[in-house]
Amino acid sequence: MRNWVEFIAFSVVRFVILLLPLRLAQFLGTCLGAAAYALLGSRKRVALENLRNAFPNESRERLEEIARGAFRNYGITMMEFLWFPRLTDKRLASLVKINNPELLSEGHARGKGMIMLSGHFGNWELIAFGVASMCKLPFTIIVQTQSNARINTAINGLRSLRGNKVIPMGISVREIIKTIDNRGIIAIAPDQSGPMEGAFVDFFGQNVATHQGPAAFALRSGAAMQMGFMIRQIDGTYNVQLEEIPFGDLHDHSEESVRILTQRHTALLERYIRDYPDHWLWMHRRWKHTWESVQKERQPVNG
């Protein structure tokens, strides 16, 4: 019963959003994000704790300002996502500008497949949707499965409207290999907390567990690795900047090479977050597994 209620509520919201002009839907997202910041105390506390980890020298007022902006960004992202069915080619071109689309074309032309990274930054749903469509190069997106199966199907349907393919994260390895072997493009946002067995790399001054899969796949296959960042403009449009992550100096796929490449794309993400801190999803426990906390957990209990 609960799943049906959730799905009906989701469907009603989606129907209403599709009736609105895009600018009004974005404004509604801003309002919903601001309301969530005021009402969701636990997520607000997580965001502020993360911000203190990242920016220990900033004032409380500045951290609260960034957190409010991050909640608003999340609200806008969700409303724009629900608006996907109305994004015609013309409307998409007016909403999204890719500063250097030739980089994606050049990487794909090398013929070894591609690993396209992003973070939960800007509108991470729109960057995969928009860049793939505008560059005429469909992505295979690695996604988390939602607990409500009907909502999960609806969300993945929106992601796939313009030819992208969706693969659940839990069963993705074989499909990733197959896609890369077929010169396809894998898209993934590996910026959330990794498992304790993952690579530990520096992120805002702390060694944190980070997903190492993208680096491992790139090193084993030779697939080009790039990262995209979607910057929201004052008028509600976006500029997309693509960045190459070089690894030609790493001549094997050893554990150390994987760690080095993971550090490179994590450092690039950190640079953009520092430039646009309100664009990132601070509400996730990114510092859940630090090197120090994991070592403490692994220490034997005396007595």
Buried (B, 14 or more C-beta within 10 A) or exposed (E): EEEEEBBEEBEEBBEEBEEBEBEEBBBBBBEBBBEBBEEBEEBBEBBBBBBEBBBEEBEEEEBBBBBBBBBBBBBBBBBBBBBBEBBEEEEBBEBBBBEEBEBBEEBBEEEBBBBBBBBBBBBBBBBBBBBBBBBEBBBBBBBEBBEBEBBBEBBBEBBBEBEBBBBBEEEBEEBBBEBBEEBBBBBBBBBBBBEBEBBBBBBBEBBBBBBBBBBBBBBEBBBBBBBBBBBBEEEBEBBBBBBBBEBEEBEEBEEEBBBBBBBBBBEBBBEBBEEBBBBBBBBBEBBBBBBEBBEEEEEEEEE
